[in-house]
Amino acid sequence: MTGRANLLMVGALYHLPKRRARERAGELLERFDLGGAADRLVKTYSGGMRRRLDLAASLVASPPVLFLDEPTTGLDARSRNELWATLEGLVHEGTTLLLTTQCLEEADRLADRIAVVDHGRVIASASPHELKGQVGGRRIVLDLPEADLLAGAAGAVAGFGVEEPHIDTGALQVTVPVSNGAGIADVVRALDAAGVPTVDVAVRSPSLDDVFLTLTGEPTE
């Protein structure tokens, strides 16, 4: 079937009048940038086009609440960003979305409230900002050129941390949670004084990946 025929079929299943179903199909095909491919067979669509058609089909009847299960799985970066923008537009227009996803970047961008599920149980539920606040504040991350420098780097920045520095030998990184008063300039001066060269020094806030790993702990066998 073509993209247009798919939407007309959904309209018929919702018992929309034929004229209204044609109008709604045309509106949605244009909205999701599928107008030029409306009369092509869906089997010729790319993955991103098929995902947009799926979403268009779910909107034929203008539902006030929409359930989406991992809508961007398998999409490339461009298609994923386009779909995210579309979902944000739906929310702005008043649609309520209940979205399941394993992409925490997606949850961070789209969700007003997040429920973290582990082994079938909700273990936390809050806004993204509130969840990130549960795992502490900013972290300074040092990328080192070689493993022999890790201990020296950790010692040089330990005084800036509110906790002990964490050394990741595999990634050649040292991470130290810091107070809001600590800045990169002070850390760089301390590393220079200790004679520790770095590949990169960055300050970052906790991510939802940090939240998930903190809340769920180490993976079990």
C-alpha positions in Angstrom: 0.0 0.0 0.0 1.0 3.6 -0.5 1.5 6.1 2.4 -1.7 7.8 1.6 -3.6 4.5 1.4 -2.3 3.6 4.8 -3.7 6.8 6.4 -7.0 6.4 4.6 -7.4 2.9 5.9 -6.7 4.1 9.5 -9.4 6.8 8.9 -11.9 4.2 7.8 -11.1 2.1 10.9 -11.9 5.1 13.0 -15.2 5.6 11.1 -14.2 9.0 9.8 -16.3 10.3 6.9 -14.4 9.7 3.6 -14.0 13.4 2.9 -12.6 14.1 6.4 -10.3 11.1 6.1 -8.9 12.4 2.8 -8.4 15.8 4.3 -6.7 14.5 7.4 -4.4 12.2 5.4 -3.3 15.1 3.3 -2.7 17.3 6.3 -0.6 14.6 8.0 1.4 13.7 4.9 2.4 17.3 4.5 3.1 17.8 8.2 5.5 14.9 8.3 7.2 15.9 5.1 5.8 12.9 3.2 3.7 14.7 0.6 6.1 14.0 -2.2 6.1 10.3 -1.3 2.4 10.0 -0.5 1.6 7.8 -3.5 4.7 5.6 -3.4 4.5 2.1 -1.9 5.6 2.2 1.7 8.1 -0.7 1.1 10.1 1.9 -0.9 10.3 4.3 2.2 13.5 4.7 4.3 13.4 3.7 8.0 12.9 7.4 9.0 10.0 7.8 6.6 8.3 4.7 7.8 8.6 5.9 11.4 7.1 9.2 10.5 4.2 7.5 8.7 3.6 5.3 11.8 3.4 8.5 13.9 1.1 10.1 11.3 -1.2 7.0 11.4 -1.5 7.3 15.1 -2.6 10.9 14.8 -5.4 10.4 12.2 -8.1 10.5 14.9 -6.3 13.4 16.9 -5.9 11.4 20.1 -5.5 13.5 23.3 -3.1 10.9 24.7 -0.5 9.0 22.6 1.5 6.0 23.7 4.9 5.5 21.9 7.2 2.5 22.4 10.8 3.3 21.5 9.8 5.4 18.5 13.4 6.3 17.3 15.0 2.9 17.6 17.1 2.2 14.5 16.9 5.7 13.1 20.0 7.7 12.0 20.9 10.9 13.8 19.1 13.2 11.3 15.9 11.2 11.3 15.9 10.9 15.1 16.3 14.7 15.5 13.4 15.3 13.0 11.1 12.9 14.9 12.0 14.5 18.3 11.1 17.9 16.9 7.8 16.5 15.7 7.0 15.1 19.1 7.9 18.3 20.8 5.5 20.1 18.5 2.7 17.6 19.4 3.2 18.3 23.1 3.3 22.0 22.5 -0.1 21.7 20.8 -1.6 19.8 23.8 -1.1 16.1 23.2 0.0 14.1 26.2 2.7 11.6 25.4 3.6 8.5 27.3 7.0 7.4 25.9 9.1 4.3 26.7 12.7 4.5 25.6 16.1 3.1 26.4 17.8 6.2 24.9 18.4 8.4 27.9 19.3 11.4 25.7 15.8 11.1 24.2 14.2 11.0 27.7 16.2 14.0 28.7 15.2 16.0 25.7 11.5 15.1 25.5 10.2 14.3 29.0 8.7 16.6 31.6 8.7 13.7 34.0 10.6 10.4 33.9 9.9 7.1 35.6 12.9 4.9 35.9 12.1 1.2 35.6 14.4 -1.6 36.9 13.5 -5.3 36.9 9.8 -4.4 36.3 9.5 -1.9 39.1 9.4 1.9 39.1 12.4 2.9 41.3 12.3 6.7 40.8 9.9 9.2 39.3 10.7 12.9 38.9 11.7 15.6 36.4 15.0 15.2 34.6 16.5 18.1 36.6 15.3 16.5 39.9 16.7 13.1 39.0 20.1 14.6 38.1 20.2 16.4 41.4 20.0 13.1 43.2 23.5 12.1 41.9 25.3 15.3 42.9 26.5 18.4 41.1 29.2 19.1 38.5 32.1 16.9 37.7 35.5 17.6 36.3 36.7 15.0 33.8 40.4 14.7 32.9 41.4 12.7 29.8 45.0 11.6 30.1 47.4 10.5 27.4 48.8 7.4 29.3 47.9 5.2 32.3 51.0 6.2 34.2 49.6 9.7 34.7 46.3 8.7 36.2 47.5 8.6 39.8 49.3 11.9 39.6 46.3 13.6 38.0 44.0 12.2 40.7 46.3 13.5 43.4 46.6 16.9 41.8 42.8 17.5 41.7 41.8 15.7 44.9 41.7 19.0 46.8 39.0 20.4 44.5 36.6 17.4 45.0 33.7 16.9 47.4 34.4 13.2 47.0 37.5 11.1 46.1 38.5 11.2 42.4 37.4 8.2 40.4 40.0 6.6 38.1 39.0 4.8 35.0 42.0 3.0 33.7 40.3 1.7 30.6 39.2 5.1 29.4 42.3 6.9 30.8 40.1 9.3 32.7 39.9 10.8 36.1 36.6 12.1 37.3 36.1 14.3 40.4 32.8 15.7 41.8 33.4 19.4 42.6 31.6 22.2 44.3 30.1 25.0 42.3 33.1 27.2 43.2 35.7 25.1 41.4 36.6 26.0 37.9 38.7 24.6 35.1 41.3 27.3 35.4 42.2 26.3 39.0 42.3 22.7 38.0 44.6 23.3 35.0 47.0 25.3 37.1 47.1 22.5 39.7 47.8 19.9 37.0 50.5 22.2 35.5 52.2 22.6 38.8 52.2 18.8 39.3 53.6 18.3 35.8 50.7 16.3 34.6 49.9 16.7 30.9 46.3 16.1 29.7 44.5 15.5 26.5 41.3 17.3 27.7 39.8 18.9 30.8 36.1 19.4 30.9 33.4 20.3 33.4 30.0 18.5 32.9 26.8 18.2 34.8 25.4 14.7 35.7 23.6 13.0 32.8 20.6 10.7 32.9 23.2 7.9 32.2 24.8 8.8 35.6 21.3 8.8 37.2 20.4 5.4 35.8 23.7 3.7 36.8 23.5 5.3 40.3 19.9 4.1 40.8 20.2 0.6 39.4 23.7 -0.2 40.6 26.0 -2.7 39.0 24.3 -5.1 36.5 23.6 -8.5 37.9 24.4 -11.8 36.2 
